[in-house]
Amino acid sequence: MRQEKKIEGHPRKGFLAFLKGEAERQRQNGHISVANNYRSASNSFARFLKMRKKRDVSFKKLTPLMIADYEAWLQVDGLCKNTTSFYIRILQAVYHKAVRQGLTDDRKPFVGVYRGVAKTVKRAIDPTEVCLLKKLDIRAALEERGHAGKRLENLLSQLEFARDIFLLCFCARGLTFVDLAHMQKSNIVGGMLTYVRRKTKQRIEVQMEPMMQEIIGRHPSETDYLLPILSKTGDKEAVFQQYRYALSRYNAHLDTLGEMLGGLKLTSYVSRHSWASAAHQQHVPLSVISQSMGHDSEKTTEIYLKSLECNIINKTNHDLLANVFKNDDRDSKKV
């Protein structure tokens, strides 16, 4: 029987211990987002092992059957297909690191489990709804909900800022929240907003439009950041944690604004989807949309837009039926 390898400088340890070690190494190297993903996966897998009365598992015993059991356990726990795939892909990536380091032979324990990314419904609101958000009387809506005094003023300030961020992202060709949050004042030069997308490393140049200038002017930052979303600098982990908190708070405020507009679904990515949808409806060429959004290929943009078209088609059908049967409804009311 083949023995697991143990090379000089690599003390033998279990898979979970190796995974936790990789999470810490990523943190020390400043890859905070990756480190947090590794940590989430290790915590999940540790709970699974605890359920089986194990503290760790050797690479040798990390079999296809165990990974299949882990996948089933995640599904029973109520996680969606993309989340289970997310955890399993992290485990697989770390396992392959161990293989490359000579800690184990590749026994292919991840064969047969789902490691893909299922398509999710992309949501977009149409331009008329963007305008409704811009015109929304937030103060009146808060007063109607019973808010008053300092609480009302505090919520009003937060919700108005969230609305302005949404509108700014829409105006800046679907600018993402993560790119906006980390943007510096120095990114604006000569009437152009210039930045490099954190996700694709694509360089983007956006002409500053009047509404963009108005929004930025309403929210002066006391730091080098363009807007007062983040304040921390230097310590990457502290900056990342502050960003995560800001994103969570932003989405919560968007959810409230959506409720004020009659149940409109608003999230941090809806502004991006909405700009793409609006450009598509205006017959903007695919190549222009792709370049505008900083996609690394037109194929990415095609996939992006296809997921939006279902919403457009459904709305078209809704409007068509409403128009076809409007007289029928009036006649039925006369009976």
C-alpha positions in Angstrom: 0.0 0.0 0.0 1.3 3.4 -0.9 2.3 5.6 2.0 1.6 9.3 2.3 4.7 11.3 1.5 6.5 13.3 4.2 9.2 15.5 2.9 11.8 17.4 4.8 10.4 20.7 6.3 6.8 19.4 6.1 5.7 17.8 9.3 2.8 15.4 8.8 -0.6 16.9 9.7 -4.2 16.5 8.9 -6.1 18.2 6.1 -8.1 20.5 8.4 -4.9 21.7 10.1 -3.3 22.3 6.7 -6.4 24.3 5.6 -6.3 26.5 8.7 -2.6 27.0 8.2 -3.2 28.1 4.6 -5.9 30.6 5.9 -3.4 32.1 8.3 -0.7 32.3 5.6 -3.1 34.1 3.3 -3.8 36.6 6.1 -0.2 37.2 6.7 0.4 37.8 3.0 -2.3 40.5 3.0 -4.9 38.5 1.0 -7.6 39.2 3.5 -10.6 38.2 1.3 -9.0 34.9 0.4 -8.1 34.3 4.1 -11.7 34.9 5.2 -12.9 32.5 2.5 -10.5 29.8 3.7 -11.5 30.4 7.3 -15.2 30.1 6.4 -14.5 26.8 4.6 -12.4 25.4 7.5 -15.1 26.3 10.1 -17.7 24.6 7.9 -15.6 21.4 7.4 -14.7 21.4 11.1 -18.4 21.3 12.1 -18.9 18.4 9.6 -16.0 16.5 11.2 -17.3 17.2 14.7 -20.6 15.8 13.7 -18.7 12.6 12.8 -16.8 12.8 16.2 -13.5 13.7 14.5 -11.2 16.6 15.1 -9.3 16.2 11.8 -8.8 13.8 9.0 -5.7 12.6 7.3 -5.1 13.2 3.6 -5.3 9.5 3.1 -8.8 9.3 4.6 -10.1 12.3 2.6 -11.9 10.1 0.1 -14.6 10.8 -2.5 -17.1 9.2 -0.2 -16.3 11.6 2.6 -16.5 14.6 0.3 -19.8 13.4 -1.1 -21.1 13.0 2.5 -19.9 16.6 3.2 -21.8 17.9 0.2 -24.9 16.1 1.4 -24.4 17.5 4.9 -24.2 21.0 3.5 -27.4 20.6 1.5 -29.3 19.2 4.5 -28.1 22.2 6.4 -30.1 24.3 4.0 -27.3 25.8 1.9 -27.9 26.5 -1.8 -26.1 24.8 -4.6 -23.7 27.7 -5.2 -22.7 27.9 -1.5 -22.0 24.2 -1.3 -19.9 24.5 -4.4 -18.1 27.5 -3.0 -16.9 25.5 0.1 -16.0 22.4 -1.9 -14.0 24.4 -4.5 -12.0 26.0 -1.6 -11.3 22.5 -0.1 -10.2 21.3 -3.6 -7.9 24.3 -4.2 -6.2 23.8 -0.8 -5.9 20.0 -1.4 -4.1 20.6 -4.7 -1.7 22.9 -2.8 -0.9 20.0 -0.5 -0.3 17.8 -3.5 2.1 20.3 -5.1 4.0 20.5 -1.8 4.4 16.8 -1.7 2.3 16.2 1.4 0.1 13.6 -0.4 -0.6 11.9 -3.6 -3.5 13.1 -5.6 -6.3 10.6 -4.8 -8.9 12.8 -6.5 -11.3 13.0 -3.6 -13.4 15.6 -5.3 -14.6 13.5 -8.2 -18.4 13.3 -8.5 -19.3 16.4 -6.4 -20.7 19.6 -7.8 -18.1 22.3 -8.2 -19.8 24.6 -10.7 -21.5 27.9 -10.4 -25.2 27.8 -11.1 -26.8 30.8 -12.8 -28.6 33.2 -10.5 -31.3 35.6 -11.5 -29.9 39.0 -12.2 -32.2 41.8 -11.1 -32.5 45.1 -12.8 -34.9 48.0 -12.4 -35.8 50.1 -15.5 -35.0 53.8 -15.9 -38.4 55.0 -14.8 -37.8 53.2 -11.4 -34.4 54.7 -11.1 -36.1 58.1 -11.5 -38.6 57.2 -8.9 -35.8 56.4 -6.5 -34.2 59.7 -7.2 -37.4 61.6 -6.5 -38.4 59.6 -3.5 -39.3 61.8 -0.5 -37.4 59.8 2.1 -38.3 62.2 5.0 -42.0 61.8 4.3 -41.7 58.1 4.1 -39.9 57.9 7.5 -42.4 60.2 9.1 -45.2 57.9 7.8 -43.4 55.1 9.5 -43.5 57.0 12.9 -39.9 58.2 13.0 -39.2 61.5 14.5 -36.5 63.7 16.2 -32.9 62.6 16.1 -33.7 59.1 15.0 -35.5 60.4 11.9 -32.6 62.7 11.1 -30.0 60.0 11.5 -31.9 57.5 9.3 -32.6 60.2 6.8 -28.9 61.0 6.4 -28.0 57.3 6.1 -30.8 56.5 3.5 -30.0 59.6 1.4 -26.3 58.6 1.3 -27.3 55.0 0.2 -29.5 56.5 -2.5 -26.7 58.7 -3.7 -24.3 55.8 -3.8 -26.8 53.8 -5.9 -27.3 56.7 -8.3 -23.6 57.5 -8.6 -22.9 53.8 -9.4 -25.6 53.9 -12.1 -24.4 57.1 -13.6 -20.8 55.8 -13.7 -21.7 53.0 -16.0 -22.5 50.4 -13.4 -19.6 51.2 -11.1 -19.4 48.4 -8.4 -19.6 49.3 -4.7 -16.3 47.7 -3.9 -14.5 49.9 -6.5 -16.3 53.0 -5.3 -15.6 52.3 -1.6 -11.8 52.1 -2.3 -11.7 55.0 -4.7 -9.4 57.9 -3.9 -9.9 61.6 -4.6 -6.9 61.3 -6.9 -9.0 59.1 -9.2 -10.6 62.2 -10.6 -8.4 64.2 -13.0 -9.4 66.6 -15.7 -13.1 65.8 -15.5 -12.5 62.1 -15.8 -13.0 59.4 -13.2 -10.2 56.9 -13.9 -9.7 53.6 -11.9 -8.7 50.0 -12.2 -11.4 47.4 -11.5 -10.4 45.3 -8.5 -12.0 42.2 -10.0 -10.7 42.2 -13.6 -7.8 44.7 -13.4 -9.4 46.5 -16.4 -8.6 50.2 -16.6 -11.9 52.3 -16.7 -12.3 56.0 -17.7 -15.7 57.6 -17.0 -16.5 61.2 -17.9 -17.7 63.1 -14.9 -21.4 63.9 -15.4 -23.2 66.7 -13.5 -25.2 64.4 -11.3 -22.0 62.5 -10.4 -20.3 65.8 -9.4 -23.4 66.9 -7.4 -23.4 63.6 -5.4 -19.7 63.7 -4.6 -20.0 67.3 -3.6 -22.8 66.4 -1.1 -20.6 63.9 0.7 -17.2 65.4 1.4 -14.6 63.0 2.8 -12.1 64.0 5.4 -9.6 61.3 4.2 -8.0 60.6 0.8 -11.0 58.4 -0.1 -13.4 59.9 -2.6 -16.5 59.3 -0.4 -16.8 58.7 3.4 -17.5 55.0 3.0 -14.1 53.9 4.4 -11.7 55.7 6.7 -9.1 53.1 7.6 -5.9 52.7 5.7 -2.7 50.7 5.9 -3.9 47.6 7.8 -5.5 45.5 5.0 -7.5 43.3 7.4 -9.0 46.4 9.2 -9.8 48.0 5.8 -11.5 44.7 4.6 -13.6 44.4 7.8 -14.7 48.0 7.5 -15.6 47.4 3.9 -17.6 44.3 4.7 -19.6 46.2 7.4 -20.2 49.1 5.0 -21.5 46.8 2.3 -23.8 45.1 4.7 -25.1 48.4 5.9 -25.5 49.7 2.4 -27.6 46.7 1.3 -29.8 47.1 4.4 -30.5 50.7 3.6 -31.2 49.8 -0.1 -33.7 47.2 1.2 -35.5 49.9 3.2 -35.6 52.2 0.2 -37.0 49.5 -1.9 -39.8 48.9 0.6 -40.6 52.6 0.5 -41.0 52.3 -3.3 -43.6 49.6 -3.0 -41.4 46.5 -2.6 -38.7 47.2 -5.2 -35.8 44.8 -4.9 -32.6 46.9 -4.4 -29.2 45.5 -3.7 -25.6 46.8 -4.3 -25.5 45.1 -7.7 -28.9 46.2 -9.0 -27.4 49.6 -10.1 -24.9 47.7 -12.2 -27.5 45.4 -13.7 -29.8 48.3 -14.3 -27.2 50.3 -16.3 -26.4 47.2 -18.4 -30.1 46.6 -19.1 -30.8 50.3 -19.9 -27.9 50.4 -22.3 -29.0 47.1 -23.9 -32.5 48.5 -24.4 -31.0 51.6 -26.0 -29.4 49.3 -28.6 -25.9 50.2 -27.4 -23.5 47.7 -29.1 -22.3 44.7 -27.1 -18.7 45.7 -27.5 -19.4 49.2 -26.0 -21.3 47.7 -23.0 -18.5 45.2 -22.4 -15.8 47.9 -22.5 -17.9 50.3 -20.4 -18.4 47.8 -17.6 -14.8 46.5 -17.5 -15.6 43.0 -18.5 -12.6 40.9 -19.5 -14.5 39.6 -22.6 -17.6 40.2 -24.6 -18.7 36.6 -23.8 -18.9 37.7 -20.1 -21.2 40.6 -21.2 -23.3 38.2 -23.3 -23.9 35.9 -20.3 -24.6 39.0 -18.2 -27.2 40.4 -20.5 -28.9 37.1 -21.2 -29.7 36.8 -17.5 -31.3 40.2 -17.6 -33.5 39.6 -20.7 -35.9 37.3 -18.9 -36.9 40.3 -16.7 -37.4 42.4 -19.8 -39.5 39.8 -21.5 -41.7 39.2 -18.4 -42.3 43.0 -18.0 -43.1 43.2 -21.7 -45.7 40.4 -21.4 -47.1 42.0 -18.2 -47.6 45.4 -20.0 -49.0 43.7 -23.1 -51.6 41.8 -21.1 -52.5 44.8 -19.2 -53.1 46.7 -22.4 -55.0 43.9 -24.1 -57.4 43.3 -21.2 -57.8 46.8 -19.9 -61.1 47.3 -21.7 -62.3 43.9 -20.6 -61.7 44.9 -17.0 -63.7 48.0 -17.4 -66.6 46.1 -19.0 -66.6 43.6 -16.2 -66.9 46.3 -13.6 -70.0 47.7 -15.3 -71.8 44.4 -15.0 
